[in-house]
Amino acid sequence: MNVRGLFLVIALGTTPVLASPATGPARQVLHAVLQIPDSLRVRMLAALARGDLAGAISLWELETGKNAPQWLLAFQAAFNTTNQRAGPCIQVARDVFEGFKQLGMKPSYVRFSTTVTEWGDDFIAFERRAGEPRSAVQISNNALHFAVQIENRIYDAMTGPTGLIVTDYLKRIHSPASGGISMQLVEQLP
């Protein structure tokens, strides 16, 4: 057994035990989270900060000797370019939220909305390239868009795993609605 393997065995063997055991799905989630050694979690977060999802998954598989869990694969898929359109934002937000939560972060859901007063006000668009309106793509046709916020960054399919600072995100999101777009933290998704 090499040094890494021994370290992994020691790290997994020293995982703290809870006073009252969790049951059912909660036990599975708890088991998965507790098996991520702090050093692996830090390296995975560093890979994510660079936008290297494939690297984060490779780290998981190398360090644990197991295939990446479903939550990590869903997290990766959430940022796929096929989600950069109107429709999938709720599922993307769920997958991004769960991925960050599993990695020990404290994500929040964010709702972007417009007030519809006439036809077309329900469209929300996002500029792929900042300051270039011609690069905008429609991300909502129902006056709502959902994303995830961690501290001062917003994450969705448009931002990729590196996210965008809130002020930069707000400069890129647009609607023809006269009242513009409002942003609100919400407890849960519809």
N, C-alpha and C positions, 0 to 999 in steps of 0.2 A: 504494500500500500504506500503510495507516495504521500508527501507532506500535506498536499492539498486535501487528499482524501481523508487523512487522519484529522485535519482541522475541521473538515465538514462533519465527520462523525462526532467529534468532541462538541462542536457547536450545536448539532442537533440533539445530542445527549444532554445538554445543559439547558434545554428549553424550559422556561418556567411552567409550573403547574397551577391551574386555577383552583380556588377553594371549592366552587360548585361547578361540576362539569356541565358543559353545554351539550345539547342533544340535537339530533336531526341535522338540517342544513347548517345551522349555526355552528355545530361541531366541525363540519367539513370546512367551512370558511375559516374558523379559528385554527384548525389544524394546518391549513395551507399557509396562513399568515405567519404562524409561529415557526414554521419550517424555513422561513426566509431569514438566514443569518444577516445581522446588521451590515456586515461588509458587503454581502451580495446585494442587499437592498440599496446601499449607497452607490455601488458601481452601476446597478441597473438604472437608478435615477440619473446618474451622470450620463449614461448612454442616451437616455430619453431626452435630457437637456440638450444634447447634441443632435437630436432628431434621429438617432440610430436605434430604431425599434428592433431591427433584425439582430443588432448587437446585444440588446437587452435580452432578447429571447435566447440567443446563443449562450450568454452568460448563465441564464437560468438552467439551461439544459446541461451545460458543462459542469456547473457547480453542484447541481442536485442529482445528476445522472438520470433525470426523468424528462419526459416530453413536457413542453410548456403547457401550463394549465389553460383551461378554456377561457378564463377571465383575461389572461395575458394575450391570447390569440384574438379575442374579441376587441381588446384594447388596440391591438395593431390594426385590425380590419376597420376600426372606426375612422381611421385617418386615410383610408383608401380614397383615391380620387373619384371613384364611382359614387361616393357619398356627397360630392360637391355639387349638390342640386337641391331643388325643393323636394321635401318629403321625408328623408331619413333622419332629420336632426334629433328627434326624440330618442330613437334607438342609439344614435351616435353619442348623445349626451349620457345615456345610461351606461354604455360601455366605457366611455372615458371616465365617468365618475367612479365606476366600480374598479377600473384599473388603478386609478390613483389611490382609492381607498385601500385596496389590497397592498399597495406599496407604502402604506402608513401615512399618506397625506390626508389633508382635511378639505376635500372638494365641496363646492356648493353649486347648485343649479342656478342658471341665469336665464330669465325670460326676456326676450326683446320683442316689443310689440308696437304696432301703429294703431292709430284711430282711423277707422274707415269711414269716410264721409262721401266718397264718390268712387266710381269704377277705377280700378288701378291702385287705389290706396293700400290694398292688401298685399302688394308685392314688396318684398324685401330683397335687396341685392347686396353683394359683397364684392369689393374690388380685389381681384387677385394680386394686382400690383398697385401699391399705394399711390394715389394721385393720378391714376389712369382710369377714368370712368369707362373707357372702352373695354377694359379688362373685366368689368363687372359681370357676375353671373347671378341668376336668380336663385335664392336659397329659401324663399317662402312665397307661397301664393295664398296664404290664409292669415296674414297680418301677425304671425307669430314665428319666432325662431328660438330654439333652446341651445344652450352651450353650457360649459362648465367653467367655474372660476376657482383659482387657487391663488390666494393673496392678490397680487396686482396683475395677474395674467388670465386671459380667456383662452379656452381650448375648444375647438370643434373641428369638423372635417376640413374647413377652409384654412385653419391655422397650422395644421399638422401637430406633431407631438411637442414642438417647441413652444407652441402657443404664441400669443401676442400680448403686449402690454395693453391694459384696458383702453388707455387713451388712443393708442394706435388702432386698436380694433374698432373703436367708435368712429374714427376717421374713415374707415373703409366700408362700414355698413350704411346703407342708404335706403330710403323709401320716398316715393313721390307724395306721400301723405303730408298734408300741411302741418301737422303737429310733429313731424319727424318720428324718431324712434325712441321709445322709453326702455330703460333697462331696470330690471328688478330681480333681486335674489328671491328664489322660491324654495320651499321645503321639499316639494316633490314634483314629478312630471305628470302630465295628464295621462 
